Amino acid sequence: MQEQIVTTHSAEATIKLGSTVGAKLRGGEIFEFVSDLGGGKTTFVRGLAEGFGSNDPVASPSFTISYVYGRPDGKELHHFDFYRLEDPGIVASELAEVEGDENVVVAVEWGELVHNVLPDERILVSIANSSETDRVITFTYPPAFSYLFEDVKQSEAA
């Protein structure tokens, strides 16, 4: 596994970082986001969707469980949030159905409940708050996904 750490100093910088990564998405990538409540997961996904080419508004799926953000060529970003669930049930089945689809990128928040469904070959995005506005974002990923992070640099996140 490879690791890259970036610090952002504002929500806008977190969105920009997500957009930088999102612009390189090919389809088939799976992200698992880990942070405290309000840590910046959905903010990063907002940038990811923007960079991916979706014009759909991104919102936290905490109450709706999942959203799908499309783009003109038919590729989609599926955004799941398991925060409020005690049992993932049918949503875990929905997640399993889209995993591995080369036309779908998957972003999972609060994925502890579905670790048995998530593949080992995924991108872990851990976000820690170092101040009210600063986020330390750690990407842990298999070498197969290194193309997403080649030009992600600390200086881009300022």
C-alpha positions as CSV (number, residue, x, y, z in Angstrom):
1,M,0.0,0.0,0.0
2,Q,1.1,3.5,-0.7
3,E,0.4,6.6,1.3
4,Q,0.2,10.3,0.7
5,I,-0.6,13.0,3.2
6,V,-1.9,16.5,2.3
7,T,-3.1,19.3,4.6
8,T,-5.8,21.7,3.4
9,H,-6.5,25.0,5.1
10,S,-10.1,25.6,4.0
11,A,-13.2,23.9,2.7
12,E,-12.4,25.4,-0.7
13,A,-9.0,23.8,-0.7
14,T,-10.5,20.5,0.3
15,I,-12.9,20.7,-2.7
16,K,-10.0,21.7,-5.0
17,L,-8.0,18.7,-3.8
18,G,-11.0,16.4,-4.4
19,S,-11.4,17.9,-7.9
20,T,-7.8,17.3,-8.7
21,V,-8.2,13.6,-7.8
22,G,-11.7,13.5,-9.5
23,A,-10.4,14.7,-12.8
24,K,-8.3,11.5,-13.1
25,L,-11.0,9.0,-12.3
26,R,-11.5,6.4,-14.9
27,G,-14.4,4.4,-13.4
28,G,-14.2,1.4,-11.2
29,E,-12.5,3.2,-8.3
30,I,-13.8,2.7,-4.8
31,F,-13.1,5.2,-2.0
32,E,-13.8,4.7,1.7
33,F,-13.8,7.9,3.8
34,V,-13.0,8.0,7.5
35,S,-13.3,11.0,9.7
36,D,-15.2,12.4,12.6
37,L,-18.7,13.8,12.1
38,G,-18.3,17.0,10.2
39,G,-14.7,16.2,9.3
40,G,-14.9,17.0,5.6
41,K,-15.9,13.8,3.9
42,T,-18.8,15.2,1.9
43,T,-16.7,18.3,1.2
44,F,-14.1,16.2,-0.4
45,V,-16.7,14.2,-2.3
46,R,-18.1,17.5,-3.6
47,G,-14.7,18.2,-5.3
48,L,-14.4,14.6,-6.4
49,A,-17.8,14.9,-8.3
50,E,-16.8,18.2,-9.7
51,G,-13.5,16.9,-11.1
52,F,-15.2,13.8,-12.3
53,G,-17.4,16.0,-14.5
54,S,-20.8,15.9,-12.7
55,N,-22.8,19.0,-12.6
56,D,-25.2,17.5,-10.0
57,P,-25.3,19.2,-6.6
58,V,-23.5,17.1,-3.9
59,A,-25.1,16.8,-0.5
60,S,-24.5,14.6,2.5
61,P,-26.4,11.4,2.1
62,S,-26.7,10.9,5.9
63,F,-30.5,10.9,5.7
64,T,-31.1,9.4,2.2
65,I,-28.3,6.8,2.5
66,S,-27.1,7.2,-1.1
67,Y,-26.9,9.6,-4.1
68,V,-25.9,9.1,-7.7
69,Y,-24.1,11.9,-9.5
70,G,-24.1,11.5,-13.3
71,R,-22.1,13.0,-16.1
72,P,-23.0,13.4,-19.8
73,D,-21.1,10.3,-21.0
74,G,-23.2,8.1,-18.7
75,K,-20.5,7.4,-16.0
76,E,-21.7,7.8,-12.5
77,L,-20.4,8.5,-9.0
78,H,-22.3,6.6,-6.3
79,H,-22.1,8.2,-2.9
80,F,-23.1,6.1,0.1
81,D,-23.3,7.1,3.8
82,F,-23.9,4.4,6.4
83,Y,-23.8,6.7,9.4
84,R,-27.4,6.2,10.6
85,L,-27.7,2.5,9.8
86,E,-27.4,-0.3,12.4
87,D,-27.7,-2.9,9.6
88,P,-26.7,-2.0,6.0
89,G,-29.2,-4.5,4.6
90,I,-30.4,-3.7,1.1
91,V,-28.0,-0.7,0.7
92,A,-25.0,-3.1,1.1
93,S,-26.5,-5.2,-1.7
94,E,-26.8,-2.0,-3.8
95,L,-23.2,-1.2,-3.0
96,A,-22.0,-4.7,-4.0
97,E,-23.9,-4.4,-7.3
98,V,-22.0,-1.3,-8.5
99,E,-18.6,-2.3,-7.2
100,G,-16.4,-3.3,-10.1
101,D,-18.6,-1.5,-12.7
102,E,-16.1,0.3,-15.0
103,N,-18.7,3.1,-15.5
104,V,-19.1,3.7,-11.7
105,V,-17.0,5.4,-9.1
106,V,-18.0,4.6,-5.5
107,A,-17.5,6.9,-2.5
108,V,-18.5,5.4,0.9
109,E,-18.8,7.3,4.2
110,W,-18.9,5.5,7.5
111,G,-18.1,2.2,5.8
112,E,-17.3,0.1,8.9
113,L,-20.7,-1.6,8.5
114,V,-19.9,-2.8,5.0
115,H,-16.2,-3.8,5.3
116,N,-17.3,-7.3,4.3
117,V,-18.7,-5.9,1.0
118,L,-15.8,-3.5,0.2
119,P,-13.0,-4.9,-1.8
120,D,-9.4,-4.9,-0.4
121,E,-8.4,-2.9,-3.5
122,R,-9.8,0.4,-2.5
123,I,-8.7,3.9,-1.7
124,L,-8.9,4.9,2.0
125,V,-9.2,8.6,2.6
126,S,-8.7,9.5,6.3
127,I,-9.5,13.0,7.3
128,A,-8.4,14.5,10.6
129,N,-9.2,18.0,11.8
130,S,-6.1,19.8,13.0
131,S,-8.0,23.0,13.6
132,E,-11.4,24.5,12.8
133,T,-10.4,24.9,9.1
134,D,-7.4,22.7,8.6
135,R,-7.7,19.1,7.5
136,V,-5.0,16.5,7.4
137,I,-6.0,14.1,4.6
138,T,-4.2,10.8,4.3
139,F,-4.7,8.7,1.2
140,T,-3.8,5.0,1.5
141,Y,-4.1,3.1,-1.7
142,P,-2.8,0.1,-3.7
143,P,-0.2,0.9,-6.4
144,A,-2.9,0.3,-9.1
145,F,-4.4,3.6,-8.1
146,S,-1.2,5.7,-8.0
147,Y,-2.3,7.5,-11.1
148,L,-4.9,9.4,-9.0
149,F,-2.2,11.0,-6.8
150,E,0.8,11.5,-9.1
151,D,0.5,15.3,-9.1
152,V,-1.2,15.8,-5.8
153,K,1.2,17.9,-3.8
154,Q,1.1,19.7,-0.5
155,S,1.4,23.0,-2.2
156,E,-1.9,22.5,-4.2
157,A,-3.9,22.2,-1.0
158,A,-2.9,25.6,0.4
